[in-house]
Amino acid sequence: MPRYELALILKAMQRPETSAALRRTVETLMERGAVVRDLENLGERLLPYKITKHNQRHNRGAYFLVDFYGAPSILTGLLDHLHRDVDVVRPTVLKKDDQVSSTNCCGQQQ
Amino acid sequence: MFQVIGGRSVQVTRLLAPRRAVLVEAVRGRKSRTDPVAKSKEGRIKVPPPVDPREMVVLKERFAEYQLITRALRLEFKEEVLRKKYEEETGSLAEERARQEAEEHCALMAFNNQENLRMLEVRTLRVQKEKEEAERKQVEASVQREQQQQEFIKEKEKDILKLQEDAKNFITLENLDRRIEDALDNPKNYNFAIDKEGRVVKQTMLQ
């Protein structure tokens, strides 16, 4: 199965609500047959610009990174679901490429 | 029955042909048979040119002698030409030449055959060598392919093992809560700064 990365921006909430939202998201993923590999927190930060979602203006957001293995057919459904989730400001699914061999890297040559 | 005449025999035939044939046909001039005679020519009677008998006799004798001599000379020359041609084709020298040519031909044919045999041997050797080379290359190629396959399999096995190891750290329903707590407790920061000398600074302020 190909490997994807969900870059999730959640609303700036209190800890129990954030954890509930995360739990919801991961459970949705697992229901659709994905295997969640890892969950990373990139902190609560100022958004690069003000985002309006679900009739709310957001200045700050909590960034999370979910690695998962999933079938490509689940993606549209998943994104649909996440767009409808009120706590989610912006969901983004990206494909994770295999590690490129760094031997061909033409970096600084001195 | 009709042989094709070509080359020198054409000239001979032309030599031997009689020289009396007239090259110009009788032509009637401007008027046709049915046209009336012209007024200035009405009572004309055609008269042959006057001839002096004594002069005629003398001339005839002289001409006869002259023609005799020229005819004889002509025939002599023609005969000489024919004889020369005959000599060339069927004389003794011609036979010699023909014999020598046949000898040369034989010798050359023999030489050619020798060369052919030699080349045959050389060729068979070469072809055999090439076949052996090709076989060897094939064997090498197959060995190489085998090796590559083995390496590929090994790589894939390594990947599988790595994945199995990683699988122990995946998130499951039991892990979920603990992992969420851990994640919320440890925010990760991937930002870094780098300058032109290549010094990396990983400690940045997380807003």
Contacts between the chains, C-beta under 8 A, distances in Angstrom:
chain1	res1	chain2	res2	distance
A	15	B	184	6.3
A	18	B	184	6.6
A	19	B	177	7.7
A	19	B	180	4.9
A	19	B	181	7.1
A	19	B	184	6.4
A	22	B	180	5.0
A	22	B	183	7.6
A	23	B	176	6.2
A	23	B	177	7.2
A	23	B	180	6.2
A	26	B	171	6.5
A	26	B	176	5.9
A	26	B	180	7.8
A	27	B	173	8.0
A	27	B	176	7.6
A	30	B	173	7.3
A	35	B	170	6.2
A	36	B	170	6.5
A	36	B	171	4.3
A	37	B	166	7.3
A	37	B	169	7.7
A	37	B	170	5.4
A	37	B	171	7.2
A	38	B	169	7.2
A	38	B	170	7.7
A	38	B	171	7.1
A	39	B	171	6.2
A	39	B	179	5.5
A	39	B	180	6.8
A	39	B	183	4.8
A	40	B	183	6.3
A	40	B	188	5.2
A	41	B	183	4.3
A	41	B	184	5.9
A	41	B	186	6.7
A	41	B	187	4.7
A	41	B	188	6.4
A	42	B	187	6.4
A	42	B	188	6.0
A	42	B	189	7.2
A	42	B	190	7.2
A	43	B	187	3.8
A	43	B	188	7.8
A	43	B	189	6.7
A	43	B	206	5.0
A	43	B	207	7.8
A	44	B	187	7.9
A	45	B	206	7.1
A	45	B	207	5.0
A	46	B	207	5.4
A	64	B	183	7.2
A	108	B	198	6.4
